[in-house]
Amino acid sequence: MINVGIDVGAKNIKIVVLRDGEIIGKGISLAGFETKETTKILFDETIKQAGITPEQIDSITSTGSGRKAADFAKFSVTEVTAATKGATSLFPSVRCVIDVGAEEGRTIRCDTEGKIIDFALNEKCAAGAGAFIEAMSRALEIPVEDFGMISLQSDKEIPLNAQCAVFAESEVVSLLHAKTEKKDIAKSVNDAVASRITSMARKVGFEKDIELIGGMAKNTGFVQSLKKALESEIIIPENPEFISAYGAALINE
């Protein structure tokens, strides 16, 4: 069987193509303003790269906040369902899935069979997601891709009191004016996001093993902050940003 999973997120679109459970193609693209058109273009490019035609595909399943943009998909599942399916399929021992993307963060508790027991979502606020990091990197005038490594250079604890991205940016500017080093501010930002995600994890009653997926899993500074906040090691899969698309593809396998 050939199955395709499409994760249409707030910032990026991710596609995974499976043949009998094995990945034979994957693609990623910025969603942009014309999400519907971008999704179709990426779909066409990804299946071509996989060496298949649309007629060979048995199922196409969409997920993500913008999943309606993939209107050619026959099936659709929630982000929580796709994330849990993908994460637990790779690591069956996982009992808590933490998914942090550009604009949303979620924690999911599941049982020994990978079934969802409870979950919590970040409110409509960027302070618990990647967009918060991007905003703070602009305020600090450092590349967002370097944000994690820079924060790892600090060992200071500087509380970031603001829970809103707008107010936090003002707080960061104030810290800069006070001659606080950028590495220390970067660490405080990662610590703040980790604290918010940890609060959600405690709300659902997390237990080991814990798996982190989504684009924020590539921020090494955030990963370190989250490990410390949770007081636990964290499993990070290869290509963590593709796990929800992978899970969507598995749904109808």
N, C-alpha and C positions, 0 to 999 in steps of 0.2 A: 504493500500500500504506500501511496505517496500522500503526505499530509502537510499542509502549510499553516503556520501560525503567524499572525500579524498583530504586533503590539503597537498601537498608535498612541504614543504618549504626548504630553504637553509640549515637549521640545523635540524629541526624536521618534522616528518610526523604525521599528526593528522587525525583520522578517526571518523566519527559520523554516527551511524545507527539510522534511524527513522522508526517508525511504525505509520502510520496515523498522522504524525507530532510530535509524542512524541519520545524523545530520549530513546532508549532501549539498547544502547551500545556505547562506545567510547574507543579509544585507542590512545596512543602516543608513538613514538619511535624516537631515533636519526636516521637521514637519513644515516649517514655513507658514505662509499665509494661505496658500492653496493646498491644504492638507489632502483633500480628496484626490487631486491630480498627482500630487507627490507620491501618495500611497500607491496608486496604480503604476506609476513609472517605476518605482522601486520594486514592486511586485514583478513586473515584466523583466526587469534587469536581473532580479534574483533567480527566477526560475530558468532564465536563459543561462546564467552562470552555472546552475545546477544541471544543465543539459536535459531539461524536460520541457514539455509543452503543456498548455492549460488543460488539454484533453486528457492527459495522463494523471491529473490530480484527483484524488478521491475525496478530499475535504479541505476546505479553507475555513479557519476559525479566527475571528478577530477578538481582541481584548484592548484594554487601555481606555483612558478618558475620552479619546477621540475615535473609538472603534467604529462609530457609525460612518466614518469617512471611508472605511473599507466596505462599501456597499455591495461589492461583488462577492463577499464572503457569505457562505451559506449558514454558518454558525457563529455565535457570539457568546463569550463568557466574561464574567467580571474579572477585574484585576486581581482580586483576592484569590479567586479560583485558579486562575492561570499561574499566579506566582507560587501558590502552594503545590500545584501539580508539578511544575517544573523543578522546584527546589527539592521536594521530597523524592522525586523520581531519580535525581542524581545522588542524593544522600538520604536513604531511607531512615537513618537514625535521627534525623532532624525533627525536633518538636516545636521549634519556634522559627518562623521565617520573618526576617526584617527586610522590607523592600523600601528603599529610599531613592526616589527619582528626582526629576527636575523640580516638580511643583507639589509632589505628594510624598508622604511617608506613611507606612502602615506596618503594624506588627500582627502576626498571625500565630495562634497556638493551634497545633494539630496533634492527633493521636498517633498510635503506632502504625495505623494503616494509611496515614497521610490525610485523614479526614479533618476538616476544619472544626475546631471546638469553639473558638472565639477569636475576634480580631478587633483592632482599634485603628482608626484613621486619624491622620493629622488634620486639624481643622483647616478651613480655607485660608491658610497663612503660609507664606514661604519660609517662615522661621524654622520649620522642621524638614527642609528639603534642599535640594541642590541650588535652587534659585537664590536662596539666602547666601550661600557660599559665593555665587557669582556676583551678587550685589556687593558683598563685603570685599571681594577681590578688586572690584572696580574702585571702591573707596580707598583701598590700600595701594592701588596702582601696581598690582602684581598680577602676572598671568594666572588665570584660574587653574591651569594644568599644573602650576608650581605650588599652589596653595597648600596642599597636603605636606609636601616635603619641607616647605618653609616652616610650617607649624611644628614639625617634628624636631626642629632645632631649638625649641623652647622647652624649659622645664618649670615655667612659672604658672601660677594659678591666678588668673585675672578674671573675676566674674563679669559677665556681660548681662546686665540687668534687664535690658529691653527684650520683650518677647515678640515685638513686631519688627519686621525688616526695615521699615522706614525710620523708626526711632533708633534701632540698633545702628543704622548707618551714621546717624548723628552722634551716637555714643562712640563709634569708631573714630570719627573725625576728632572728637574731643580727646580721645586717647592719643591720637597722633600729635595734636597740639601740645599735649603734656609730655611729649618726647618719649612715649612708650614705643618700644621696638616693634617693628612690623611682625616679626616672628612670634612675639608674645601675643599680639592681637589676633593673629591668624589662629593660634592655638586656642585662644578664648572663644573664637567663633566656632571652631570645630567642637569644642567642649559644650557650647550652648546647644548646638544641634544634637549632639549625642545625648545630652541631658533630656531634651524634649522627646527623643525617640525612646530612651530608657523609661521615661514616665509612662509611655504608651505600652511598653513591654510589661511593666509591672501591673498595669491595669488589666491586662488579659491573663496575667499569671504565667510568665514564661518559665520554661525549664530547658535544660540542655538536651540535645545539641542545638546550637543556634546557627542559622545560616543567614548571611547578608547578601542581598541581591540588589540590582539596580545600579545606575550610574555612579552613585555616591560610594559604592564599594571600591571604586578605583582611587578614591581620595585616601591616601595612606594615613594622613593625619587624623581624619575622621574615624577611620577604623581603629586607630590606637586609642582615641578618646572614648569610643564606644566600648571597647574591650575593658577599659578602666571603669567606666560607668556601670557596666553590667557585671563586672568582676568575673569575667568568663572569657574563654577563648571563643573565636568565631570562625566558622567555615565560610570561605569565600570561593565560589566556583570559578572556573575559567570562563571568561566572557560574561560577567555577572549581569550586564545590561540586556542580554538576550534571553534570560531565563524565563520571563513571562511569555515571550513569543514561543519559546520552546514548549512551555507548558500548554499553551493554546493549541499547538500542533499535536500534542499528545492526547488531548481530550477526546478526539474522535478517531484515534488510532485503532 
